[in-house]
Amino acid sequence: MKKLNFLAIAMLCLATIVTSCSSDDSDEPIVLAPETLTGNITTTTNLTADKVWILSGTVRVMDGGVLNIAAGTTIRGDKASKAALIIERGGKINAIGTANAPIVFTSNQAVNTRGIGDWAGVVICGKGIINQAGGTSQYEGGILGADVANYGGTDAADNSGTMKYVRIEYAGIAYAADKEINSLTLAAVGSGTTLENIQVSYGGDDGFEFFGGSVNAKNLIAYRCTDDDFDFEYGYSGHIQYAVSIKDPLIFDNSSSGASNGIECDNGSTEVVTPVNKPLLSNFTFIGPGVGANAKHNSGVLFRKGTAFVLRNSIIVDHLKAGFELTTSVASDRLATGESDFKNNLVFGNEMPYKVSGTLGTTFTTAAILTAFATNSTNANVTLANTAAAGITSTILTAPNLLLTSTSPAKTGASFTGLTGFDVVTYRGAMNTTDWSTGWASWTPGTNVY
């Protein structure tokens, strides 16, 4: 048998002592002090999951700066300073989580005290195309400060980075009357950007708002947000497939002009400005607040102010005023002439499935005419008798299960004829037999311990 020399014996004893002290000292996990993010990010900055990150004030990723966020990282927005994360034109965010380790942006308030509008939210500004004068604009007229959040340009394929498996909770705040920040704002974001598996919850304004640009997205969830879950304007032209909108009857836009919709879609400052706003959407599930919700709740989808649109293969149920609402003359005419497309959807609204309002064009002057058009053999939208008729496993607000039952009429009937850029599936709605929200989405953000 070999003999150990004196130095080796000493080292072995020291290792034993250190290990023993480490295990005997405490079984509690090491709690790391928070690290604050503030000011401008001008170089490559990496956020890791082994630290607690606090956003304080307006944090900007400047032109040439890159913010990389590791899977499993939590970033908390400071309430007192109205924390906001702004990705400026030329800056990038790479927030790449996984189904088992999502990235979470949330309130810095304690468990069970988090509330709507605790912090401002995330704004991504790109160099994509918008239909505003000069081709550029500034977010909400500069409410975040001079030269902050300018967006727009001529690069439709602009790349602002990647967001995958990300949650944004308790964001969205009003800085002034009719000037709010949304949970996730996408301003002139180009098609080179990747957006997949993103949930916004308890937002103080819109869930997702798109100001122009052509970014595409998949697997989006807007849960219990205040105003519109998806808002499109200023010439947005991207594709979105598989998305969820879930409304809470007690959460709504209480402003003087507010009305909470699943979608609100406008062309821009004038009805005829170009390029025309035309979101291309398929496989959405919209679940409204139900009977007895506050009267500020409105429709499942609202198309107005000259917009064009495509909405196919979706489920729209349980909204207070209507499933589908059409208003203003140019938006009406775009649907009548085939520039817009509303086909192969399942529709139920508590007051009425289809509604017309405001001053319309010469075609859809009554709800009956719009209903006949929507349900003809070409458009093939189905009017449901009630929410249950959609065949969704569960629409319970606190624990939704959006998989389709075996007898659901949504399991078939999808059509992608004439469309490109989508997965071609047979079912309607956001999910069929696979729940793509499993593991990373949360229906209980208020009680989650981060």
QUISULFEN-V595136 format. One record per pair of residues at least 12 apart in sequence whose ideal C-beta (glycine too) atoms are under 7 Angstrom apart, sorted by the first residue. I is the first residue (numbers start at 1). J is the second residue. Records with the same first field share a line. If there is no record, write none. Layout:
I = J, J
//
This chain:
32 = 50, 51, 52
34 = 52, 54
35 = 51, 52, 53
36 = 54, 56
37 = 53, 54, 55, 56, 59
38 = 56, 57, 59
39 = 59
40 = 60, 62
41 = 59, 60, 61, 62, 65, 67
42 = 62, 64, 65
43 = 65
44 = 66, 68
45 = 67
46 = 68
47 = 68, 69, 70, 73, 75
48 = 70, 73
49 = 70, 71, 72, 73
52 = 74
53 = 73, 74, 75, 76
54 = 76, 78, 108
55 = 75, 76, 77, 78, 83, 85, 119
56 = 78, 81, 83
57 = 81, 83
58 = 84, 86, 144, 145, 148
59 = 84, 85, 86
60 = 86, 88, 148
61 = 87, 88, 91, 92, 93
62 = 88, 91
63 = 88, 89, 90, 91
64 = 90
65 = 91
66 = 92, 94
67 = 93
68 = 94
69 = 94, 95, 103
71 = 96, 97, 98, 101, 103
72 = 97, 101
73 = 103
74 = 104, 106, 450
75 = 105
76 = 106, 107, 108
77 = 105, 107, 108, 118, 119, 120, 171
78 = 108, 119
79 = 107, 108, 109, 118, 119
82 = 119, 120, 173
83 = 119, 120
84 = 120, 121, 123, 144, 181
85 = 122
86 = 123, 125, 144, 148, 149
87 = 123, 124, 125, 160
88 = 125
89 = 125, 126, 127, 150, 151
92 = 160, 161
93 = 124, 160, 161, 163
94 = 161, 162
95 = 163, 166
96 = 162, 164
97 = 164, 165, 166, 440
98 = 165
99 = 165, 439, 440
100 = 439
102 = 165, 166, 167, 440
103 = 165, 166
104 = 167, 169, 450
105 = 122, 167, 168, 169, 171
106 = 169, 170, 445, 450
107 = 119, 169, 170
111 = 447, 449
112 = 446, 447
114 = 170, 446
115 = 170
116 = 170, 202, 204, 226
117 = 172, 173, 204
118 = 170
119 = 170, 171, 173
120 = 171, 173, 181
121 = 168, 171, 172, 181, 182, 183, 184, 185
122 = 168, 184
123 = 139, 149, 181, 185, 187
124 = 160, 185, 186, 187, 189
125 = 149, 150, 151, 187, 188
126 = 151, 158, 160, 187, 188, 189, 190, 193, 213
127 = 153, 155, 158, 188, 190
128 = 153, 155, 156, 158, 188, 189, 190, 212, 213, 214
129 = 154, 156, 188, 212, 235, 275
130 = 152, 188, 211, 212, 234, 235
131 = 212, 234, 235, 268, 273, 274, 275, 277
132 = 152, 234, 268, 269
135 = 152, 153, 154
136 = 150, 151, 152, 153
137 = 151, 152
138 = 150
139 = 151, 185, 187
140 = 179
141 = 179
143 = 175, 176, 179
149 = 187
151 = 187, 188, 211
152 = 188, 212
153 = 188
155 = 190
156 = 190, 191, 214
157 = 190, 191, 192
158 = 190, 192
159 = 190, 192, 193
160 = 189, 190, 193
161 = 193
162 = 194
163 = 195, 198
164 = 194, 196, 197
165 = 197, 440
166 = 198
167 = 199, 201, 442
168 = 183, 184, 200
169 = 201, 202, 445
170 = 202
171 = 183, 203, 204
172 = 203, 204, 205, 226
173 = 204
174 = 204
180 = 204, 205
181 = 205
182 = 203, 205, 206, 207, 209
183 = 200, 203, 207, 225
184 = 198, 200, 208
185 = 209
186 = 209, 210, 213, 215
187 = 211
188 = 211, 212, 213
189 = 213, 215
190 = 213, 214, 215
191 = 214, 215, 216, 238
193 = 215
195 = 215, 217
196 = 217, 218, 219
197 = 219, 440
198 = 220
199 = 221, 223, 441
200 = 222, 225
201 = 223, 224, 445
202 = 224, 225, 445
203 = 225, 226
204 = 226
205 = 226, 227
206 = 225, 227, 228, 231
207 = 222, 225, 229, 230
208 = 220, 222, 230
209 = 231
210 = 231, 232, 236
211 = 233, 234
212 = 234, 235, 236
213 = 236, 238
214 = 237, 238
215 = 238
216 = 238, 239, 240
217 = 238, 240
218 = 241, 242
219 = 242, 436
220 = 240, 243
221 = 244, 437, 441
222 = 244, 245
223 = 246, 443
224 = 246, 248, 251
226 = 251, 252, 253, 260
227 = 253, 258, 260
228 = 260, 261, 263, 264
229 = 245, 262
230 = 245, 262, 263
231 = 264
232 = 265, 277, 279
233 = 266, 267, 268, 277
234 = 268, 277
235 = 268, 275, 276, 277
236 = 277, 279
237 = 275, 278
238 = 279, 280
239 = 280, 421, 422
240 = 279, 281
241 = 282, 283, 422, 423
242 = 283, 430, 436
243 = 284, 430
244 = 285, 402, 430
245 = 262, 284, 286, 287
246 = 287, 397, 400
247 = 260, 287, 288, 289, 297
248 = 289, 397
249 = 289, 290, 292, 293, 294
252 = 294, 296, 297
253 = 296
254 = 296
258 = 296
259 = 296, 298
260 = 296, 297, 298
261 = 298, 299, 301, 302
262 = 286, 300, 301, 319
263 = 301, 302
264 = 302
265 = 277, 279, 302, 303, 307, 309
266 = 304, 305, 307
267 = 305, 306, 307
271 = 305, 306, 328, 330
272 = 306, 330
276 = 308
277 = 307, 308
278 = 308, 309
279 = 309
280 = 310, 421
281 = 310, 311
282 = 312, 313, 314, 422
283 = 313, 314, 425, 428, 429, 430
284 = 314, 430
285 = 314, 315, 402, 429, 430
286 = 300, 301, 315, 316, 317
287 = 317, 318, 395
288 = 300, 317, 318, 319, 320
289 = 320
290 = 318
291 = 350
293 = 320
297 = 320
298 = 320, 321
299 = 319, 321, 322, 323, 324, 325, 349, 355
300 = 316, 319, 322, 323, 324, 349
301 = 316, 324
302 = 325
303 = 326, 331
304 = 327, 328, 331
305 = 328, 331
306 = 328, 330, 331
307 = 331
308 = 334, 339, 340
309 = 340
310 = 340, 341
311 = 342, 345
312 = 341, 343, 344, 345, 415
313 = 344, 345, 414, 415, 428
314 = 345, 428, 429
315 = 346, 390, 410, 428, 429
316 = 345, 346, 347
317 = 348, 384, 387, 390
318 = 348, 350, 387, 395
319 = 349, 350
320 = 350, 351
321 = 349, 351, 355
322 = 349, 351, 352, 353, 354, 355
323 = 347, 348, 349, 353, 354
324 = 342, 347, 353, 354, 374
325 = 355, 357
326 = 356, 364, 370
327 = 356, 357, 358
328 = 358, 359
329 = 359, 360, 361
332 = 360, 361, 363, 364
333 = 361, 363
336 = 361, 363, 364
342 = 374, 379, 381
343 = 379, 380, 381, 415
344 = 380, 381, 413, 414, 415, 428
345 = 381, 428
346 = 382, 384, 390, 409, 410, 428
347 = 381, 382, 383, 384
348 = 384, 386, 387, 389
352 = 367
353 = 371, 383
354 = 367, 370, 371, 374
355 = 367
356 = 370
382 = 409
390 = 408, 410
391 = 404, 405, 407, 408, 409, 410
392 = 404
393 = 405
398 = 443
399 = 443
400 = 443
402 = 430, 431
403 = 431, 433, 435
404 = 427, 429, 432
410 = 427, 428, 429
411 = 427, 432
412 = 426, 427
413 = 428
414 = 426, 427, 428
//
